[in-house]
């Protein structure tokens, strides 16, 4: 599994082998102007019928709750250390669009072969009185339709959509333009929330201030 995807949230690893990536960030600060703002604090993105108490201490949440701290420019999550602090942090930028694009950069100590940047789609579902997002759909931007959704197909189509380039020896693909990323995220939303048992899209919710 790609480490950067695992750090984001293990729940999204279903489609990790087909993520859209890039060698450098394609979205800049100007692209964030007017974009939704994620409310800082503790978030959860539970998988399936995961059971946990949102009111209880996040230190006792099961892994399936996918707890993380969302800051103004970093996602902090992964396993907690002995003090209860999250162990990993990823820089992000949320770019304006329909859907909004979450650009996530790999840590400096990324494993060889891991992508430098990956992209997710974000569609806000609720906000607080200040307009900050408190509930949102989240899904990976994929190179192509997930194989498990293609009847009789066991591998990714050889021809990718315009703007996406296959990487020899690797399963993720490379995007060179914002348009390619946006188109991939838009198409992937339909696959992520198709209403079937193989859906890989999730809903993230703000829980409270702090990370506990």
N, C-alpha and C positions, 0 to 999 in steps of 0.2 A: 504493500500500500504506500502511496506517496505520503511522505512525512508531513508536508505542508497541509495536505487535506486532512490528515488524521488530527493535526493540531487544531484546525479550524473547528471541527466537531466530528467525532467518529460517526455520528449518525448519517453523515452525507457520503460515507465511503462507498455506498452502493454503486455510484457512478464514477468513482475516483479514476478509473482507468481511461476515461474518455473526456477529461476536463480540457477546457480551452485555456491555454496558457500564453505567456509572452515573455520575451527576453528582457523587457524593460516595461515600466508602467506606461500604459497608453493614455491614462486619464490624469490630468493635472489639476491644480487648485482651481483653475478657471472653470473646469467641468463640474466642480462641486457647488458652484454658485446656484442657489435655488434648490439644491437637492434636499431630500428629507434628512432630518437630524435624528439619530438614534438617541433616546434618552439614556444618559450615563447611569450605570449601576449594574446590579446583578440581573442577568437574563437567564432564561431556561428555554431549551428547544427540545422537548421530550419526544421520544420515539415511540410510536405505536401506543400501547396501553400502559406505558410506564406510570407507576404509582409512586408518588412522593408528596410530602407536605410542603406547599409553597410558603406557608407561614412558619414552618420549622426551620431550623438551622440548615443552611446550604451545605455545611460540612458533613451532614448525614445523608445528603441526596445520593441516590444510586447513579451509576454512570449513565444510565439511559435518560436521565434528566438533562444531560448536556449543559451543565451550568457554566457560565462564563461571565466575566466582567467586561462591559463595553464602556470604553472611554471615548474621548473626543476623536482620537486618531489611532487607537490600538484596541485589539481584542485580546483579552488575557484569559487563558483557560488551561486545558490539559489537566493532568493529575495535580493534586495539591501536595505540598511538602509537609514536613512534620509540624510546621507552625500553622498549617491550614491555608497558606498562600498558594495561589495558582502558580504553576511552574513554567508556563510558556506565554509568549506575547507575540502578536503579529500586527504590523502596521497596516492600516486600511485607509481607503478613501471611498466615499460614497458619491457617485457621480449622478447628475441629473439625467432623467430619461424615463421612458415608458417601456419596460420597467426601469427602475433605478439600478445602477450597476455598482456592486461592491467589489472593489479592486483590493486584493490582499497580497502583500509581499511576503515572500519567504524570509525566515530569519537568516542572519549572516552565516550561521553554522549549518545551513541546510545540507542534506546528504547529497553526494554526487548523483547527478541524474534527475534530481527533483526540479520541478519548474521554478522559475524565479518569481513569477506572478501568476495568480489564478483569478478567475472571475465568477461571481455569483449574481443571480438576479434577486432583487428585493422589491416586494410590493406591499407597502404599508396598509394595515387593516384598521389601526386605531392610533390615536394620539392623545396627549394630555392637553391641558388648557393652554399651554404655551406652544402647541403645535409639534412637540417632539414625539417621535414615533414610539409607541409602547407595545405594539403588536404588529407582526409582519410575516408575510410569506418569505421563505428563503430557499433557494435552490441553486445547484451548480449549473453553470453554463457548459453545455456538453458539445463535443465535436459533431456528434451525430446521434441518431435515435439509439437508445440503449438496446443492446442485443437481446436482452430478456423480453423486450416488448415487440420484437420482430419474430413472427411465427416462422420457424424453420431456419432462422438465421443465427449463426453462432459467432460471427465476427463483425467488426465495424465495416460499413460499406467502403470500398476502395476509393470512391470519389467523394471528397468532402465538399460542403457548401462553399460558394465563392468567398474568398478572403481567409479561409482556414487552410493551413498547410500541414500535411502529415510529417512527422518527425521519424526518420529512419531508426528502427530499433526501439522505439518508444510508442506508448499507446495514446498519450495525450497529443493534442495538436497545437499548432502555433498560429496566433492571430497577429496580424501586422497593423490592423486599423481598428479604430473604435467601432466603425460600422459592422465589422465582422463579429466583434464581441457582442454588440447590441442585438444583432440578428440571431446569434446563437442563444443568447439569454431569452429572447422572446420565444423562440421555437421550443427551447428546453422547458419553459413554464408549462406548456401543454403536456409534455411528457411527464413532468414532475407531479402534476396534479390532475392526472387523467381519471381519477376516481376508482382505480383498480387496486389490487393487492400489491402491485409492484411499484406504486408511487414512491418516489424518493424525495419529493419536496416536503418541507417541514414548516411548522409555524413557531416562531420565536416570540417570547413574551417577556416584557420587563417585569421584574418581581419587586424590587425595592432598591433603595440607595445602598451603597457599599458593595462588598463582595461576599458577605456571609449570609 
